[in-house]
């Protein structure tokens, strides 16, 4: 994923456009793409802010969140269970298909090793 442009550059592009220049002229002047300058000004008009939007997937959207207590109980009751075994139990008892690596990351975030 690419980095967002700095807030300093965003402010300078906005000031250039507000001074009467077009978005395309501002893009050429500051060395950014036309769409960047246009979208930046659209963002300013719609939200009133020049700060970049959050990138990436929103947190908490995992399908495993619904079975968190089940997974933690199994992890505490059977600390030697393997991730493929845990994936099979999850499928049998809850009907949720999960890759072993996904289960491992989920449990590591909750303090299991």
PyMOL CGO cylinders between C-alpha atoms (Angstrom):
from pymol import cmd
from pymol.cgo import CYLINDER

trace = [
    CYLINDER, 0.00, 0.00, 0.00, 1.31, 3.43, -0.85, 0.3, 1, 1, 1, 1, 1, 1,
    CYLINDER, 1.31, 3.43, -0.85, 1.93, 6.27, 1.56, 0.3, 1, 1, 1, 1, 1, 1,
    CYLINDER, 1.93, 6.27, 1.56, -0.41, 9.25, 1.71, 0.3, 1, 1, 1, 1, 1, 1,
    CYLINDER, -0.41, 9.25, 1.71, 0.96, 12.63, 0.72, 0.3, 1, 1, 1, 1, 1, 1,
    CYLINDER, 0.96, 12.63, 0.72, 2.06, 14.81, 3.62, 0.3, 1, 1, 1, 1, 1, 1,
    CYLINDER, 2.06, 14.81, 3.62, -0.37, 17.25, 5.17, 0.3, 1, 1, 1, 1, 1, 1,
    CYLINDER, -0.37, 17.25, 5.17, 2.04, 20.07, 4.27, 0.3, 1, 1, 1, 1, 1, 1,
    CYLINDER, 2.04, 20.07, 4.27, 1.77, 19.24, 0.55, 0.3, 1, 1, 1, 1, 1, 1,
    CYLINDER, 1.77, 19.24, 0.55, -2.00, 18.90, 0.82, 0.3, 1, 1, 1, 1, 1, 1,
    CYLINDER, -2.00, 18.90, 0.82, -2.26, 22.36, 2.40, 0.3, 1, 1, 1, 1, 1, 1,
    CYLINDER, -2.26, 22.36, 2.40, -0.05, 23.89, -0.29, 0.3, 1, 1, 1, 1, 1, 1,
    CYLINDER, -0.05, 23.89, -0.29, -2.12, 22.33, -3.09, 0.3, 1, 1, 1, 1, 1, 1,
    CYLINDER, -2.12, 22.33, -3.09, -5.32, 23.60, -1.48, 0.3, 1, 1, 1, 1, 1, 1,
    CYLINDER, -5.32, 23.60, -1.48, -3.91, 27.12, -1.07, 0.3, 1, 1, 1, 1, 1, 1,
    CYLINDER, -3.91, 27.12, -1.07, -2.81, 27.12, -4.71, 0.3, 1, 1, 1, 1, 1, 1,
    CYLINDER, -2.81, 27.12, -4.71, -6.31, 26.14, -5.87, 0.3, 1, 1, 1, 1, 1, 1,
    CYLINDER, -6.31, 26.14, -5.87, -7.95, 28.61, -3.48, 0.3, 1, 1, 1, 1, 1, 1,
    CYLINDER, -7.95, 28.61, -3.48, -5.74, 31.35, -4.97, 0.3, 1, 1, 1, 1, 1, 1,
    CYLINDER, -5.74, 31.35, -4.97, -7.58, 30.90, -8.25, 0.3, 1, 1, 1, 1, 1, 1,
    CYLINDER, -7.58, 30.90, -8.25, -5.66, 28.21, -10.08, 0.3, 1, 1, 1, 1, 1, 1,
    CYLINDER, -5.66, 28.21, -10.08, -7.22, 25.03, -11.42, 0.3, 1, 1, 1, 1, 1, 1,
    CYLINDER, -7.22, 25.03, -11.42, -6.70, 21.62, -9.82, 0.3, 1, 1, 1, 1, 1, 1,
    CYLINDER, -6.70, 21.62, -9.82, -4.79, 20.48, -12.88, 0.3, 1, 1, 1, 1, 1, 1,
    CYLINDER, -4.79, 20.48, -12.88, -2.49, 23.52, -12.69, 0.3, 1, 1, 1, 1, 1, 1,
    CYLINDER, -2.49, 23.52, -12.69, -1.89, 22.78, -9.01, 0.3, 1, 1, 1, 1, 1, 1,
    CYLINDER, -1.89, 22.78, -9.01, -1.08, 19.17, -9.88, 0.3, 1, 1, 1, 1, 1, 1,
    CYLINDER, -1.08, 19.17, -9.88, 1.50, 20.23, -12.47, 0.3, 1, 1, 1, 1, 1, 1,
    CYLINDER, 1.50, 20.23, -12.47, 2.99, 22.85, -10.12, 0.3, 1, 1, 1, 1, 1, 1,
    CYLINDER, 2.99, 22.85, -10.12, 3.44, 20.43, -7.19, 0.3, 1, 1, 1, 1, 1, 1,
    CYLINDER, 3.44, 20.43, -7.19, 4.27, 17.31, -9.20, 0.3, 1, 1, 1, 1, 1, 1,
    CYLINDER, 4.27, 17.31, -9.20, 1.27, 15.21, -8.24, 0.3, 1, 1, 1, 1, 1, 1,
    CYLINDER, 1.27, 15.21, -8.24, -1.29, 13.56, -10.49, 0.3, 1, 1, 1, 1, 1, 1,
    CYLINDER, -1.29, 13.56, -10.49, -4.33, 15.43, -11.71, 0.3, 1, 1, 1, 1, 1, 1,
    CYLINDER, -4.33, 15.43, -11.71, -6.63, 12.97, -9.96, 0.3, 1, 1, 1, 1, 1, 1,
    CYLINDER, -6.63, 12.97, -9.96, -4.76, 13.51, -6.68, 0.3, 1, 1, 1, 1, 1, 1,
    CYLINDER, -4.76, 13.51, -6.68, -5.37, 17.26, -6.75, 0.3, 1, 1, 1, 1, 1, 1,
    CYLINDER, -5.37, 17.26, -6.75, -8.98, 16.85, -7.88, 0.3, 1, 1, 1, 1, 1, 1,
    CYLINDER, -8.98, 16.85, -7.88, -9.76, 14.24, -5.21, 0.3, 1, 1, 1, 1, 1, 1,
    CYLINDER, -9.76, 14.24, -5.21, -8.01, 16.33, -2.58, 0.3, 1, 1, 1, 1, 1, 1,
    CYLINDER, -8.01, 16.33, -2.58, -10.25, 19.29, -3.32, 0.3, 1, 1, 1, 1, 1, 1,
    CYLINDER, -10.25, 19.29, -3.32, -13.33, 17.05, -3.39, 0.3, 1, 1, 1, 1, 1, 1,
    CYLINDER, -13.33, 17.05, -3.39, -12.35, 15.72, 0.02, 0.3, 1, 1, 1, 1, 1, 1,
    CYLINDER, -12.35, 15.72, 0.02, -11.94, 19.28, 1.32, 0.3, 1, 1, 1, 1, 1, 1,
    CYLINDER, -11.94, 19.28, 1.32, -15.40, 20.25, 0.03, 0.3, 1, 1, 1, 1, 1, 1,
    CYLINDER, -15.40, 20.25, 0.03, -17.12, 17.14, 1.37, 0.3, 1, 1, 1, 1, 1, 1,
    CYLINDER, -17.12, 17.14, 1.37, -15.50, 16.66, 4.76, 0.3, 1, 1, 1, 1, 1, 1,
    CYLINDER, -15.50, 16.66, 4.76, -13.85, 20.02, 5.39, 0.3, 1, 1, 1, 1, 1, 1,
    CYLINDER, -13.85, 20.02, 5.39, -10.56, 18.26, 6.12, 0.3, 1, 1, 1, 1, 1, 1,
    CYLINDER, -10.56, 18.26, 6.12, -7.39, 17.61, 4.18, 0.3, 1, 1, 1, 1, 1, 1,
    CYLINDER, -7.39, 17.61, 4.18, -6.19, 14.74, 6.37, 0.3, 1, 1, 1, 1, 1, 1,
    CYLINDER, -6.19, 14.74, 6.37, -5.95, 11.41, 4.55, 0.3, 1, 1, 1, 1, 1, 1,
    CYLINDER, -5.95, 11.41, 4.55, -8.60, 8.76, 5.08, 0.3, 1, 1, 1, 1, 1, 1,
    CYLINDER, -8.60, 8.76, 5.08, -7.69, 5.64, 7.01, 0.3, 1, 1, 1, 1, 1, 1,
    CYLINDER, -7.69, 5.64, 7.01, -6.23, 2.95, 4.79, 0.3, 1, 1, 1, 1, 1, 1,
    CYLINDER, -6.23, 2.95, 4.79, -6.77, -0.76, 5.04, 0.3, 1, 1, 1, 1, 1, 1,
    CYLINDER, -6.77, -0.76, 5.04, -9.46, -3.00, 6.38, 0.3, 1, 1, 1, 1, 1, 1,
    CYLINDER, -9.46, -3.00, 6.38, -11.41, -1.79, 9.41, 0.3, 1, 1, 1, 1, 1, 1,
    CYLINDER, -11.41, -1.79, 9.41, -10.55, -3.62, 12.64, 0.3, 1, 1, 1, 1, 1, 1,
    CYLINDER, -10.55, -3.62, 12.64, -12.91, -6.14, 14.20, 0.3, 1, 1, 1, 1, 1, 1,
    CYLINDER, -12.91, -6.14, 14.20, -14.41, -7.54, 11.01, 0.3, 1, 1, 1, 1, 1, 1,
    CYLINDER, -14.41, -7.54, 11.01, -13.14, -11.08, 11.44, 0.3, 1, 1, 1, 1, 1, 1,
    CYLINDER, -13.14, -11.08, 11.44, -15.57, -13.96, 11.23, 0.3, 1, 1, 1, 1, 1, 1,
    CYLINDER, -15.57, -13.96, 11.23, -13.81, -15.45, 14.26, 0.3, 1, 1, 1, 1, 1, 1,
    CYLINDER, -13.81, -15.45, 14.26, -14.98, -12.66, 16.59, 0.3, 1, 1, 1, 1, 1, 1,
    CYLINDER, -14.98, -12.66, 16.59, -18.36, -14.40, 16.91, 0.3, 1, 1, 1, 1, 1, 1,
    CYLINDER, -18.36, -14.40, 16.91, -16.62, -17.57, 18.24, 0.3, 1, 1, 1, 1, 1, 1,
    CYLINDER, -16.62, -17.57, 18.24, -14.00, -15.83, 20.35, 0.3, 1, 1, 1, 1, 1, 1,
    CYLINDER, -14.00, -15.83, 20.35, -15.15, -17.33, 23.65, 0.3, 1, 1, 1, 1, 1, 1,
    CYLINDER, -15.15, -17.33, 23.65, -15.24, -20.83, 22.12, 0.3, 1, 1, 1, 1, 1, 1,
    CYLINDER, -15.24, -20.83, 22.12, -11.71, -20.49, 20.76, 0.3, 1, 1, 1, 1, 1, 1,
    CYLINDER, -11.71, -20.49, 20.76, -10.35, -19.13, 24.03, 0.3, 1, 1, 1, 1, 1, 1,
    CYLINDER, -10.35, -19.13, 24.03, -12.03, -21.88, 26.05, 0.3, 1, 1, 1, 1, 1, 1,
    CYLINDER, -12.03, -21.88, 26.05, -10.57, -24.56, 23.78, 0.3, 1, 1, 1, 1, 1, 1,
    CYLINDER, -10.57, -24.56, 23.78, -7.15, -22.89, 23.91, 0.3, 1, 1, 1, 1, 1, 1,
    CYLINDER, -7.15, -22.89, 23.91, -7.19, -22.83, 27.70, 0.3, 1, 1, 1, 1, 1, 1,
    CYLINDER, -7.19, -22.83, 27.70, -8.64, -26.33, 28.11, 0.3, 1, 1, 1, 1, 1, 1,
    CYLINDER, -8.64, -26.33, 28.11, -6.33, -27.96, 25.56, 0.3, 1, 1, 1, 1, 1, 1,
    CYLINDER, -6.33, -27.96, 25.56, -3.11, -25.93, 25.32, 0.3, 1, 1, 1, 1, 1, 1,
    CYLINDER, -3.11, -25.93, 25.32, -1.43, -28.56, 23.11, 0.3, 1, 1, 1, 1, 1, 1,
    CYLINDER, -1.43, -28.56, 23.11, -4.13, -28.52, 20.41, 0.3, 1, 1, 1, 1, 1, 1,
    CYLINDER, -4.13, -28.52, 20.41, -2.80, -27.91, 16.90, 0.3, 1, 1, 1, 1, 1, 1,
    CYLINDER, -2.80, -27.91, 16.90, -4.27, -25.26, 14.64, 0.3, 1, 1, 1, 1, 1, 1,
    CYLINDER, -4.27, -25.26, 14.64, -5.53, -27.81, 12.06, 0.3, 1, 1, 1, 1, 1, 1,
    CYLINDER, -5.53, -27.81, 12.06, -7.30, -29.68, 14.90, 0.3, 1, 1, 1, 1, 1, 1,
    CYLINDER, -7.30, -29.68, 14.90, -8.78, -26.42, 16.15, 0.3, 1, 1, 1, 1, 1, 1,
    CYLINDER, -8.78, -26.42, 16.15, -9.93, -25.55, 12.63, 0.3, 1, 1, 1, 1, 1, 1,
    CYLINDER, -9.93, -25.55, 12.63, -11.66, -28.94, 12.36, 0.3, 1, 1, 1, 1, 1, 1,
    CYLINDER, -11.66, -28.94, 12.36, -13.43, -28.45, 15.71, 0.3, 1, 1, 1, 1, 1, 1,
    CYLINDER, -13.43, -28.45, 15.71, -14.53, -24.97, 14.70, 0.3, 1, 1, 1, 1, 1, 1,
    CYLINDER, -14.53, -24.97, 14.70, -15.98, -26.36, 11.48, 0.3, 1, 1, 1, 1, 1, 1,
    CYLINDER, -15.98, -26.36, 11.48, -17.72, -29.24, 13.27, 0.3, 1, 1, 1, 1, 1, 1,
    CYLINDER, -17.72, -29.24, 13.27, -19.23, -27.20, 16.12, 0.3, 1, 1, 1, 1, 1, 1,
    CYLINDER, -19.23, -27.20, 16.12, -19.86, -23.81, 14.50, 0.3, 1, 1, 1, 1, 1, 1,
    CYLINDER, -19.86, -23.81, 14.50, -19.75, -24.46, 10.76, 0.3, 1, 1, 1, 1, 1, 1,
    CYLINDER, -19.75, -24.46, 10.76, -17.07, -21.82, 10.22, 0.3, 1, 1, 1, 1, 1, 1,
    CYLINDER, -17.07, -21.82, 10.22, -14.21, -22.57, 7.85, 0.3, 1, 1, 1, 1, 1, 1,
    CYLINDER, -14.21, -22.57, 7.85, -10.96, -20.99, 9.02, 0.3, 1, 1, 1, 1, 1, 1,
    CYLINDER, -10.96, -20.99, 9.02, -7.40, -21.53, 7.92, 0.3, 1, 1, 1, 1, 1, 1,
    CYLINDER, -7.40, -21.53, 7.92, -4.99, -22.67, 10.64, 0.3, 1, 1, 1, 1, 1, 1,
    CYLINDER, -4.99, -22.67, 10.64, -2.82, -19.57, 10.07, 0.3, 1, 1, 1, 1, 1, 1,
    CYLINDER, -2.82, -19.57, 10.07, -5.86, -17.35, 10.59, 0.3, 1, 1, 1, 1, 1, 1,
    CYLINDER, -5.86, -17.35, 10.59, -6.65, -19.10, 13.87, 0.3, 1, 1, 1, 1, 1, 1,
    CYLINDER, -6.65, -19.10, 13.87, -3.03, -18.76, 14.97, 0.3, 1, 1, 1, 1, 1, 1,
    CYLINDER, -3.03, -18.76, 14.97, -2.97, -14.99, 14.31, 0.3, 1, 1, 1, 1, 1, 1,
    CYLINDER, -2.97, -14.99, 14.31, -6.33, -14.58, 16.05, 0.3, 1, 1, 1, 1, 1, 1,
    CYLINDER, -6.33, -14.58, 16.05, -5.16, -16.40, 19.18, 0.3, 1, 1, 1, 1, 1, 1,
    CYLINDER, -5.16, -16.40, 19.18, -1.74, -14.70, 19.22, 0.3, 1, 1, 1, 1, 1, 1,
    CYLINDER, -1.74, -14.70, 19.22, -3.50, -11.31, 19.31, 0.3, 1, 1, 1, 1, 1, 1,
    CYLINDER, -3.50, -11.31, 19.31, -5.30, -12.52, 22.42, 0.3, 1, 1, 1, 1, 1, 1,
    CYLINDER, -5.30, -12.52, 22.42, -2.13, -13.56, 24.24, 0.3, 1, 1, 1, 1, 1, 1,
    CYLINDER, -2.13, -13.56, 24.24, -1.80, -17.25, 23.35, 0.3, 1, 1, 1, 1, 1, 1,
    CYLINDER, -1.80, -17.25, 23.35, 1.49, -18.68, 22.11, 0.3, 1, 1, 1, 1, 1, 1,
]
cmd.load_cgo(trace, "trace")
